[in-house]
Amino acid sequence: MIRLANIRKSFQQKLRENYNDTQEQANLVMHVLKRKRTQLVDTVELIEKNNRAMSDYSLIDNCRELKKLLSEIKKYEYPTEYKRGKIYDDLLENSENVSLVSKEIDSFQYKDNAILILEAFGEDDSYVQSFFSKSTCQVNKKGVTKKKLKLKIFDICVLDNGEVYFTDDRNLNIFRFSKTGSVSEVLDSDIEYMKPLGICQSVDGGLLVTMMDTESKFYHLMNWSFRSVEHLTLTGDIENLHLNSKDKPLLIYPRRVTQNGNGDICIVNWRNSSEGDLVILTSSGILKSVYRGQNIVNNSPFQNSSVVFDPYDVVCDSLCNILVTDARNHKIHLLDPAGKFLKFCLTEKEMIFPTSLSLYKSTLWAGNTRGQVKVFQYSHAFSIKI
């Protein structure tokens, strides 16, 4: 009997110890799971609150962190409910796979001054011009110069047929640079009082050119000052003219122009030397919207202040979304076709002081004020719904 009592006592002791060990492990697991669930909910709330202001890189990193936390929690079959419903792996997978600017492909240094012109015309090539440069170069994504054109230009566009048109604000003309290398004037001498600025190919195969008069100052308009967007044929004939209203001038210094796939005309318009806006017109010249940026408090180590919108260049993608650089705020803004802000494509984490942009199919070129050019893989816009 004494032996049986000892065996029973020993067995009960082991059961008690095993129970205590199991309880301790369970408490530890519950503590870990509660902490991870808190991290999960905090990350979801962060994305929910700030997804429009995040760069795509930050958004991808947060989505990956969510997936990692989900996989760790699901090992223990712990619930992943959120106030709006359940968090699903496939939703995170889809949101990551359709990111806007997914990765940097290449980068190179092109001299040390601001990149004023970028015009990609193939999978691997772009025209580049920097401040103070007296020439425009054809370079590839590695920064290797393939061709040097001794041309000082204001803006440039490459047509679908490969011909190049560029504006010369000093000689007050538009020139054609053919595939054979010849250069010819486009504008008629009867309109020499106009200074051509931004240029792009129109959706019908012609040209859109922003212009200003040669007498008034850039930012000080008189009642006789002239600012316009003109629709030209490839031979220089003016087909349509969209003029400023004298009573309420819309354009001050229209530096860049592009036409969206829906026909809208997007104009980078400097209002003074430090701020500007993006003016969007219909194809017939009717004002559609004016985008004046976001209220950004700039905490960048490069500049710590609240800065106004500083646009320089604009491009449109195949979904008619609009991308516009904001140099002083170190941002590239993504707008919907109506000009409504969606999110920041790139921030200072990817590029500081961005100026010039060019989008060729799925390749986005971006240059900054310090002569740096970066090339990114570009895909279409998306939204996360949690």
C-alpha positions in Angstrom: 0.0 0.0 0.0 2.8 2.3 0.8 4.4 1.6 -2.5 1.1 2.4 -4.4 0.7 5.6 -2.4 4.3 6.7 -3.4 3.6 5.8 -7.1 0.3 7.8 -7.0 2.1 10.8 -5.3 4.9 10.7 -7.9 2.4 10.5 -10.8 0.4 13.4 -9.4 3.6 15.4 -9.0 4.6 14.8 -12.6 1.1 15.7 -13.8 1.2 18.9 -11.8 4.6 19.8 -13.2 3.5 19.0 -16.8 0.3 21.1 -16.3 2.3 24.0 -14.9 4.8 23.8 -17.8 2.0 23.6 -20.3 0.1 26.5 -18.7 3.3 28.6 -18.7 3.9 27.8 -22.4 0.3 28.6 -23.2 0.5 31.9 -21.3 3.7 32.7 -23.2 2.1 31.9 -26.6 -1.0 34.0 -25.7 1.3 36.9 -24.7 3.2 36.6 -28.0 -0.1 36.3 -30.0 -1.7 39.3 -28.3 1.5 41.4 -29.0 1.5 40.3 -32.7 -2.2 41.0 -33.0 -1.6 44.5 -31.6 1.2 44.9 -34.2 -1.1 43.6 -36.9 -4.0 46.0 -36.1 -1.6 48.9 -35.7 -0.1 48.2 -39.1 -3.6 47.9 -40.7 -4.6 51.2 -39.1 -1.4 52.9 -40.3 -2.1 51.7 -43.9 -5.7 52.6 -43.7 -4.9 56.1 -42.4 -1.8 57.0 -44.5 -1.8 54.8 -47.6 -2.3 57.9 -49.9 0.7 59.7 -48.4 3.0 56.6 -48.4 5.4 55.9 -51.2 4.8 52.6 -53.0 8.0 51.2 -51.4 6.6 52.0 -47.9 3.3 50.5 -48.8 4.8 47.3 -50.1 7.0 47.0 -46.9 3.9 47.4 -44.7 2.0 44.8 -46.8 4.8 42.4 -46.4 4.9 43.0 -42.7 1.2 42.2 -42.5 1.7 39.0 -44.4 4.5 38.0 -42.1 2.4 38.7 -39.0 -0.6 36.8 -40.5 1.5 33.7 -41.2 2.9 33.8 -37.6 -0.5 34.2 -36.0 -2.2 31.6 -38.2 0.2 28.9 -37.0 -1.8 28.9 -33.7 -5.2 29.3 -35.4 -5.6 32.7 -33.7 -8.4 34.9 -35.0 -7.3 37.8 -37.2 -10.5 39.8 -37.1 -10.4 43.6 -37.6 -13.1 46.2 -37.0 -14.0 46.2 -40.7 -13.8 42.4 -41.2 -11.3 39.7 -41.7 -7.8 40.3 -43.1 -7.0 38.0 -46.0 -3.7 36.8 -47.4 -4.8 37.0 -51.0 -5.8 40.7 -50.6 -2.3 41.5 -49.4 -0.8 39.4 -52.2 -2.8 41.3 -54.8 -2.0 44.7 -53.3 1.7 44.0 -53.4 1.7 42.6 -57.0 0.0 45.6 -58.5 2.1 48.3 -56.9 2.6 51.5 -58.8 6.4 52.0 -58.8 7.7 48.6 -57.9 11.5 48.9 -58.1 14.4 51.0 -59.2 15.9 49.5 -62.4 18.9 51.7 -63.0 20.4 55.1 -62.0 23.3 57.3 -63.1 24.8 60.7 -62.6 24.5 63.1 -65.5 26.8 66.0 -64.8 26.1 68.0 -61.5 23.3 70.4 -62.5 19.5 70.1 -62.5 18.0 67.8 -65.1 15.8 70.1 -67.2 14.8 67.6 -69.9 14.1 63.9 -70.0 12.3 62.4 -73.0 12.4 58.6 -73.2 11.7 57.2 -76.7 12.5 53.5 -76.3 12.9 50.7 -73.8 16.5 51.8 -73.1 17.0 55.4 -74.4 16.2 58.9 -73.5 17.2 62.5 -74.4 18.7 64.3 -71.5 19.7 68.0 -70.9 20.9 69.6 -67.8 21.1 73.2 -66.6 24.0 75.2 -68.2 24.4 72.5 -70.8 24.8 73.7 -74.4 23.9 70.3 -75.8 21.3 67.6 -75.5 22.4 63.9 -75.3 20.9 60.6 -76.1 21.7 58.2 -73.2 20.8 54.7 -72.2 19.6 53.5 -68.8 23.2 53.1 -67.6 24.0 56.7 -68.4 26.1 55.9 -71.5 26.0 58.7 -74.1 25.1 57.3 -77.5 24.7 60.6 -79.4 25.4 64.3 -78.7 23.2 67.0 -80.3 24.7 70.5 -80.1 21.3 72.0 -79.5 20.2 74.1 -76.6 16.5 73.5 -76.3 13.7 74.5 -73.9 11.5 71.4 -74.3 11.4 68.3 -76.6 9.0 65.6 -77.7 9.6 62.4 -79.8 6.7 61.5 -82.1 5.5 57.9 -82.6 7.2 57.9 -86.0 10.5 58.7 -84.4 10.8 62.4 -85.5 11.9 64.8 -82.8 10.4 68.3 -82.3 11.8 70.8 -79.9 11.2 74.4 -78.8 13.9 77.1 -78.8 12.7 80.0 -76.6 15.8 82.1 -77.5 15.3 81.9 -81.3 11.5 81.9 -80.9 10.9 78.9 -83.0 10.1 75.2 -83.1 12.4 72.9 -84.9 12.2 69.4 -86.4 15.0 67.0 -86.0 14.5 64.2 -88.5 15.7 60.6 -88.3 18.3 61.5 -90.9 19.8 64.2 -88.7 18.6 67.3 -90.5 17.2 70.3 -88.6 14.4 72.5 -90.0 12.2 75.3 -88.8 8.5 74.7 -88.2 7.0 78.0 -87.2 6.1 80.7 -89.7 8.0 84.0 -89.3 4.7 85.9 -89.0 4.4 84.8 -85.3 7.8 85.7 -84.1 6.4 87.8 -81.3 5.5 84.5 -79.5 7.9 82.5 -77.4 7.4 78.7 -77.6 7.8 76.9 -74.3 6.4 73.4 -73.5 5.7 70.9 -76.4 4.2 67.5 -76.7 2.5 65.3 -79.3 -1.2 65.6 -79.4 -3.5 62.6 -79.4 -4.3 63.2 -83.1 -0.7 63.2 -84.1 -0.1 66.9 -84.2 1.6 69.2 -81.6 0.5 71.0 -78.5 2.7 74.0 -77.6 2.5 76.5 -74.7 3.4 80.1 -75.7 3.9 83.5 -74.1 4.6 86.9 -75.5 8.2 88.3 -75.7 7.5 91.6 -74.1 6.0 91.0 -70.7 7.9 89.6 -67.7 7.4 86.0 -66.7 5.2 86.5 -63.6 3.9 90.1 -64.2 1.1 90.1 -66.7 -0.2 93.3 -68.2 -3.6 93.6 -69.9 -1.9 93.0 -73.2 0.1 90.0 -72.0 -0.2 86.9 -74.1 -0.3 83.3 -72.8 -1.7 80.4 -74.8 -1.8 76.7 -75.6 -1.7 76.1 -79.3 -2.6 73.1 -81.4 -0.3 72.9 -84.4 0.1 70.7 -87.4 3.5 69.1 -87.9 4.2 71.8 -90.5 3.5 74.6 -88.1 0.0 75.7 -89.0 -2.1 76.8 -86.0 -5.4 74.8 -85.9 -6.7 75.9 -82.4 -5.7 78.6 -80.0 -6.5 78.5 -76.3 -6.0 82.0 -74.9 -5.8 83.4 -71.4 -8.7 85.5 -70.2 -7.6 89.1 -69.8 -10.0 89.5 -66.9 -8.8 86.5 -65.0 -5.5 85.1 -66.4 -5.3 81.3 -66.0 -1.7 80.8 -67.2 1.2 82.8 -65.9 4.3 80.9 -67.0 3.2 77.6 -68.8 6.5 75.7 -68.8 5.4 72.1 -69.6 2.4 70.5 -71.4 1.2 67.0 -72.1 -2.1 65.7 -73.5 -3.8 62.9 -71.6 -5.3 59.9 -73.3 -8.8 61.2 -72.6 -7.9 64.4 -74.6 -7.4 66.6 -71.5 -4.5 69.1 -71.7 -2.3 69.2 -68.6 -0.1 72.3 -68.1 2.6 72.9 -65.5 2.0 76.6 -64.7 4.5 78.5 -62.6 2.8 81.4 -60.8 6.0 82.8 -59.4 9.6 81.7 -58.9 8.8 79.4 -56.0 5.3 77.9 -56.6 2.9 76.8 -59.3 0.0 74.6 -60.1 -1.2 72.1 -62.6 -3.9 73.4 -64.9 -6.1 70.8 -66.6 -8.1 71.8 -69.7 -10.5 69.8 -71.9 -9.4 69.2 -75.5 -11.5 72.3 -76.5 -9.7 74.5 -73.9 -12.4 74.7 -71.2 -11.0 74.7 -67.7 -11.5 71.4 -66.0 -9.6 71.7 -62.7 -6.5 73.2 -61.1 -4.4 71.1 -58.8 -2.4 73.1 -56.2 -0.7 70.3 -54.3 -1.1 69.0 -50.8 -0.6 70.8 -47.4 2.8 69.2 -46.8 4.9 69.8 -43.7 8.3 68.9 -44.9 10.4 67.1 -42.3 13.0 66.1 -44.8 16.6 66.4 -43.5 17.3 68.4 -46.7 14.6 71.0 -45.9 12.5 71.4 -42.8 9.6 73.6 -43.4 6.1 73.8 -44.8 6.6 74.2 -48.6 4.2 75.2 -51.3 3.6 73.1 -54.4 6.6 73.3 -56.8 5.7 71.5 -60.0 8.1 71.1 -62.9 7.1 68.3 -65.2 4.1 66.2 -65.9 3.3 62.9 -67.6 0.2 60.7 -68.0 0.0 56.9 -68.0 -2.2 54.6 -70.1 -5.0 54.7 -67.5 -5.1 58.5 -67.8 -3.6 59.0 -64.3 -1.4 62.1 -64.0 2.1 62.2 -62.5 3.6 65.5 -61.6 7.0 66.3 -59.9 7.2 68.5 -56.8 10.8 69.4 -56.4 10.9 71.4 -53.1 8.8 68.7 -51.3 10.7 65.8 -52.8 7.6 64.1 -54.1 6.0 62.8 -57.3 2.2 63.2 -57.0 -0.2 60.8 -58.6 -3.6 62.2 -59.6 -6.6 60.6 -61.2 -7.8 61.8 -64.6 -9.9 64.5 -63.1 -6.9 66.0 -61.2 -7.8 64.6 -57.8 -4.9 63.5 -55.6 -4.5 59.8 -55.1 -1.1 59.3 -53.5 2.6 60.0 -53.7 4.4 57.7 -56.2 7.9 58.6 -54.9 9.1 60.5 -51.9 12.5 61.6 -50.6 13.3 58.0 -49.7 13.6 57.3 -53.4 14.6 60.7 -54.9 15.2 64.2 -53.6 14.3 67.4 -55.5 12.7 65.6 -58.5 12.4 67.8 -61.6 12.0 66.1 -64.9 9.9 63.0 -65.8 9.3 60.7 -68.7 7.2 57.6 -69.0 7.7 55.1 -71.8 5.4 52.1 -71.5 6.3 50.6 -68.1 9.5 52.5 -67.6 9.5 55.8 -65.6 12.6 58.1 -65.8 13.1 60.8 -63.2 15.8 63.4 -62.9 16.6 65.8 -60.0 18.3 69.1 -59.3 21.6 67.4 -58.6 22.1 65.7 -62.0 20.9 62.3 -60.8 18.7 60.2 -63.1 16.8 57.1 -61.8 14.8 54.6 -63.9 11.9 52.8 -62.2 9.6 49.9 -63.2 6.1 51.4 -63.5 2.7 49.6 -63.3 -0.8 50.9 -62.8 -2.6 52.4 -59.8 -4.4 50.4 -57.2 -6.2 50.7 -53.9 -6.1 48.7 -50.7 -9.4 47.9 -49.0 -9.2 46.3 -45.6 
